[in-house]
Amino acid sequence: MAELVGGFLVPHDPMVLTDPDAPAEAVRERIARAYDEVARRVAELDATTLIIIGTDHYMLFGPGCLPQALIGSGDIDGPLERLPGMRRRPLPDNKALARHLVRHGHRSGIDWAVADTLTVDHSVAIPYFRIGAQADLAVIPIYLACGVEPLLPLRRAAQIGQNLKAAVQSWDSDERVVIIGSGGISHWVGTDEMGRVNEEFDRMILDLVVRGDTETLAAFTDEYILEHGGNGGLEIRNFLAAMTALGPCTGNIIAYEPVPEWITGLGFAELVPAERTGS
């Protein structure tokens, strides 16, 4: 039987690669160590497949098709962009499990869109190359509408996470699955406030992660997030879906850095299922 053995929240800021020398060396080193630490913990969990929940950046889907929630269920490659140190190449897939997630969702109220060929962008590729590539783990990419309107409602993101948990647990093949929510936290993309980082907002979000408080996360309005976390802060949908997939869970913060040079508040956390904490 398949099992969700753990989860993580990580950033996918492409400026870490495209402008690597912008922040102080100590900041760069702490970010690199955080990615390495996540990779180490994933290896300790004996993961076989990563589910990475990324963002519907406009370069991927618009304007001809704007899915609310999509699973890469076939051949996968990436990254779409030219990113230093990340050569575009085929990525190991798990078609059987991905298609099971789709079928389970369709039977139980989640209208997944599917892509039987998919070139992933940086929101999936950066976590994969930094965390899963060394072990050649299979990856199932998921994209939620948190960047391009119409946005997926936060509560729907929570329902999707719950559905993923049930789907994985109903799969009758042995798999050890780790789920990764990929995103922000606070950042303003393409606006007059670009470069602003709201550390207070970021730490509030991370505190909710630590407490496993998905109800408060799901209750935020988009207007509140836009004001305090920017349009990039809308990516907490990816966090919420990962948390409910592991839920109930708590979080352990691995690192947090407010990095205006990279225009983002960068947070890393491990999600720990309640059964592993005994709570």
Buried (B, 14 or more C-beta within 10 A) or exposed (E): EBBBBBBBBBBBBBBBBBBBEBBEEEBBEBBEEBBEBBBEBBBEBEBBBBBBBBBBBEEBBEEEEBBBBBBBBBBBBBBBBEBEEBEBEEBBBBBEBBBBBBBBBEEEEBEBBBBEEBBBBBBBBBBBBBBBBEBEBBBBBBBBBBBBEEBBBBBBBBBBBBBBBEBBEBBEEEBBBBBBBBBBBBBBBEEEBBEBBBEEBBBBBBEBBEEBBBEEBBEBEBEEBBEBBBBBBBBBBBBBBBBBBBBEBBBBBBBBBBBBBBBBBBBBBBBBBEEEEEE
